[in-house]
Amino acid sequence: MQNLPTDIQEFLDSYPDGSDDESLSDNLEFYSNRLRCRPDNLLVEQIHERWLGDYNKLEYKHGFIQWLFPIREYGMNYESQPLQPHELEALKSDPNAIGRIVSSYKLMLDFYGMRLVSLETGEVNRSLLPGNHRERYRNLVRSSHNNLRISRILKCLSEFGLERLNAGFLLHVLNEQSEAKELNSSGIRGSMDRWWANCLRDDAERVWIQATIAKVRAGDGFVFTRELYQEALKRRLENGR
């Protein structure tokens, strides 16, 4: 049986401590576009508008990630708050807030040299900007702090009912590693196999993705092609798994 990191096990168990401090509401106010994040002093929609494509800001600033992707864990920015269950329920029922979560995800995909092809299936592909994905992929391989960011992003998407996006991201990275030999560093493989691939609460989906990763890692000639990736997402759309 896999020995999971403590934070992953708590995530999979839906944070069994169950605490809810109703006096805390910064995440709700921020994603309602009413509260400015700290220390950057921007509303969520201002970050989406001003920082898209500003890769230096997204690389070297660190406080924003806890605001854009709130989870029920403390992060490194102590001016942010862990997500509270009452905030989560309020935000999940607000289509505008969910749309902003998706915009935050698209912002970070662009930073990683990727784009969301389909919100419905979760399909991800390379950036359409000529040569963009190569430089962004190099940055992702080089800057290991982004591995922790991705774990937070995937946990957040799952919390907000967007877990289909997790599979789309994970299988895109696996396709790049398997077919194009991109994003194939030991650091990314380690984070993917131990953390990212466990950021799915759907047991069957998590097991299937882990088994597919294991087939690629085995080095027996199996190639997880773009066609296989798209077929997997299409199957899930049609039959739910």
C-alpha positions as CSV (number, residue, x, y, z in Angstrom):
1,M,0.0,0.0,0.0
2,Q,1.3,3.4,-0.9
3,N,2.6,5.5,2.0
4,L,1.0,8.9,1.2
5,P,2.3,12.3,2.4
6,T,0.3,13.5,5.4
7,D,-1.2,16.5,3.5
8,I,-2.4,14.2,0.7
9,Q,-4.0,11.8,3.1
10,E,-5.8,14.7,4.8
11,F,-7.0,16.0,1.5
12,L,-8.3,12.6,0.4
13,D,-10.1,12.2,3.7
14,S,-11.7,15.7,3.1
15,Y,-9.9,17.2,6.1
16,P,-11.5,15.1,8.9
17,D,-10.8,17.7,11.5
18,G,-13.9,19.4,10.1
19,S,-13.2,22.8,11.8
20,D,-15.1,25.8,10.5
21,D,-14.3,29.3,11.8
22,E,-17.2,31.4,10.7
23,S,-15.4,34.6,11.7
24,L,-13.0,34.0,8.8
25,S,-14.3,35.0,5.4
26,D,-11.3,36.5,3.4
27,N,-11.5,33.8,0.7
28,L,-15.2,34.4,0.2
29,E,-14.7,38.1,0.0
30,F,-11.7,37.8,-2.3
31,Y,-13.5,35.5,-4.8
32,S,-16.5,37.7,-4.6
33,N,-14.2,40.4,-6.0
34,R,-14.7,42.6,-3.0
35,L,-11.5,42.1,-1.0
36,R,-7.9,42.9,-2.1
37,C,-5.4,40.2,-1.5
38,R,-2.4,40.8,0.7
39,P,0.4,41.8,0.1
40,D,-0.3,42.5,-3.5
41,N,-3.4,44.7,-2.9
42,L,-5.3,43.5,-5.9
43,L,-8.8,42.2,-6.5
44,V,-9.0,38.8,-8.1
45,E,-10.2,40.2,-11.4
46,Q,-7.4,42.7,-11.4
47,I,-4.9,39.8,-11.1
48,H,-6.5,38.0,-14.0
49,E,-6.4,41.2,-16.1
50,R,-3.0,42.5,-15.2
51,W,-0.8,39.5,-14.6
52,L,-1.8,37.3,-17.6
53,G,1.5,36.8,-19.5
54,D,3.5,38.7,-16.9
55,Y,5.8,35.7,-16.2
56,N,8.2,37.5,-13.9
57,K,5.5,38.5,-11.5
58,L,4.0,35.0,-11.5
59,E,7.4,33.4,-11.0
60,Y,8.9,35.7,-8.3
61,K,5.9,36.8,-6.3
62,H,4.7,34.1,-3.9
63,G,1.8,35.5,-1.8
64,F,-0.8,35.4,-4.5
65,I,-1.0,31.7,-4.9
66,Q,-2.7,31.1,-1.6
67,W,-5.4,33.7,-2.6
68,L,-6.0,32.3,-6.1
69,F,-6.1,28.7,-4.9
70,P,-7.5,28.6,-1.4
71,I,-7.5,25.2,0.4
72,R,-8.1,24.0,3.9
73,E,-4.4,24.2,4.7
74,Y,-2.0,26.9,5.8
75,G,0.4,28.2,3.1
76,M,3.5,30.3,3.2
77,N,1.6,33.6,3.1
78,Y,0.4,34.3,6.6
79,E,-1.6,37.2,5.3
80,S,-4.0,34.7,3.7
81,Q,-6.4,32.4,5.5
82,P,-7.1,28.7,5.1
83,L,-10.4,28.0,3.2
84,Q,-13.3,27.5,5.6
85,P,-16.1,25.1,4.9
86,H,-18.8,27.8,5.0
87,E,-16.8,29.8,2.5
88,L,-16.5,26.8,0.2
89,E,-20.2,26.2,0.2
90,A,-21.0,29.8,-0.5
91,L,-18.5,30.0,-3.4
92,K,-19.5,26.7,-5.0
93,S,-23.1,28.0,-5.3
94,D,-21.9,31.2,-7.0
95,P,-21.3,30.7,-10.8
96,N,-19.3,34.0,-10.9
97,A,-16.9,32.7,-8.3
98,I,-16.5,29.4,-10.0
99,G,-15.8,31.3,-13.2
100,R,-13.1,33.2,-11.4
101,I,-11.5,30.0,-10.1
102,V,-11.4,28.7,-13.7
103,S,-9.8,32.0,-14.8
104,S,-7.1,31.6,-12.1
105,Y,-6.4,28.1,-13.5
106,K,-6.1,29.5,-17.0
107,L,-3.7,32.2,-15.8
108,M,-1.4,29.5,-14.3
109,L,-1.7,27.2,-17.3
110,D,-0.5,30.1,-19.5
111,F,2.4,30.6,-17.1
112,Y,3.2,26.9,-17.5
113,G,3.1,27.1,-21.3
114,M,-0.3,25.4,-21.6
115,R,-3.9,26.3,-22.3
116,L,-7.3,24.9,-21.4
117,V,-8.9,23.4,-24.6
118,S,-12.1,22.3,-23.1
119,L,-13.7,23.2,-19.8
120,E,-16.1,20.3,-20.3
121,T,-13.6,17.6,-20.6
122,G,-10.6,19.2,-18.9
123,E,-8.4,18.8,-22.0
124,V,-5.1,20.8,-21.9
125,N,-2.7,21.4,-24.7
126,R,0.4,23.5,-25.3
127,S,0.2,27.3,-25.6
128,L,-0.6,28.5,-29.1
129,L,2.0,31.3,-29.0
130,P,5.0,30.3,-31.2
131,G,7.8,28.8,-29.1
132,N,6.1,29.8,-25.8
133,H,5.7,26.4,-24.4
134,R,9.4,25.6,-24.7
135,E,10.5,28.5,-22.5
136,R,7.7,28.0,-20.1
137,Y,8.4,24.2,-19.9
138,R,12.0,25.0,-19.2
139,N,11.0,27.3,-16.4
140,L,8.7,24.7,-14.9
141,V,11.5,22.1,-14.9
142,R,14.0,24.6,-13.5
143,S,11.8,26.3,-10.8
144,S,10.8,23.5,-8.4
145,H,8.7,25.7,-6.2
146,N,6.1,25.4,-8.9
147,N,5.7,21.7,-8.1
148,L,4.2,22.8,-4.7
149,R,2.0,25.3,-6.4
150,I,0.6,22.7,-8.7
151,S,-0.3,20.4,-5.7
152,R,-2.3,23.3,-4.2
153,I,-4.0,24.1,-7.6
154,L,-5.1,20.5,-8.0
155,K,-6.4,20.3,-4.4
156,C,-8.3,23.6,-4.9
157,L,-9.9,22.5,-8.2
158,S,-11.1,19.3,-6.5
159,E,-12.6,21.2,-3.6
160,F,-14.5,23.4,-5.9
161,G,-16.1,20.6,-7.9
162,L,-13.7,21.0,-10.8
163,E,-11.8,17.7,-10.4
164,R,-12.2,16.8,-14.1
165,L,-9.6,19.5,-14.7
166,N,-7.1,17.6,-12.6
167,A,-7.3,14.6,-14.8
168,G,-6.9,16.8,-17.9
169,F,-3.8,18.4,-16.5
170,L,-2.2,15.2,-15.2
171,L,-2.7,13.3,-18.4
172,H,-1.5,16.2,-20.5
173,V,1.8,16.2,-18.6
174,L,2.0,12.4,-18.9
175,N,1.5,12.6,-22.7
176,E,4.3,15.2,-22.9
177,Q,6.6,13.0,-20.9
178,S,5.8,9.8,-22.8
179,E,5.4,11.0,-26.4
180,A,7.5,14.2,-26.5
181,K,10.0,13.6,-23.7
182,E,9.1,17.0,-22.3
183,L,8.5,17.9,-18.6
184,N,10.4,14.6,-17.9
185,S,12.8,15.7,-15.1
186,S,13.2,13.6,-12.0
187,G,11.8,16.5,-9.9
188,I,8.6,16.7,-11.9
189,R,8.2,12.9,-12.1
190,G,8.6,12.7,-8.3
191,S,6.1,15.4,-7.6
192,M,3.6,14.0,-10.1
193,D,3.8,10.4,-8.9
194,R,3.8,11.1,-5.2
195,W,1.6,14.3,-4.9
196,W,-0.2,15.4,-8.1
197,A,-1.6,12.0,-9.1
198,N,-3.1,11.6,-5.6
199,C,-4.9,14.9,-5.8
200,L,-8.1,13.2,-7.0
201,R,-10.8,12.1,-4.6
202,D,-12.5,9.9,-7.2
203,D,-11.0,6.6,-6.3
204,A,-11.5,4.9,-9.6
205,E,-10.1,7.8,-11.6
206,R,-7.1,8.1,-9.2
207,V,-6.3,4.4,-9.6
208,W,-6.7,4.5,-13.4
209,I,-4.4,7.5,-13.7
210,Q,-1.8,6.0,-11.4
211,A,-1.9,2.7,-13.4
212,T,-1.4,4.6,-16.6
213,I,1.5,6.6,-15.1
214,A,3.1,3.3,-14.0
215,K,2.8,1.9,-17.5
216,V,4.7,4.8,-18.9
217,R,7.3,4.7,-16.1
218,A,7.9,1.0,-16.6
219,G,9.7,1.7,-19.9
220,D,8.3,-1.3,-21.7
221,G,7.6,0.6,-24.9
222,F,4.1,1.8,-24.0
223,V,3.6,5.4,-25.2
224,F,0.7,7.5,-23.9
225,T,-0.1,9.3,-27.1
226,R,-2.2,12.4,-27.6
227,E,-4.8,10.1,-29.2
228,L,-5.0,8.0,-26.1
229,Y,-5.2,11.1,-23.9
230,Q,-8.2,12.5,-25.9
231,E,-9.9,9.1,-26.0
232,A,-9.7,8.8,-22.2
233,L,-11.3,12.2,-21.7
234,K,-14.0,11.4,-24.3
235,R,-14.8,8.1,-22.6
236,R,-15.2,9.8,-19.3
237,L,-17.4,12.5,-20.8
238,E,-19.6,9.8,-22.3
239,N,-19.9,7.3,-19.4
240,G,-18.7,9.2,-16.4
241,R,-15.4,7.3,-15.8
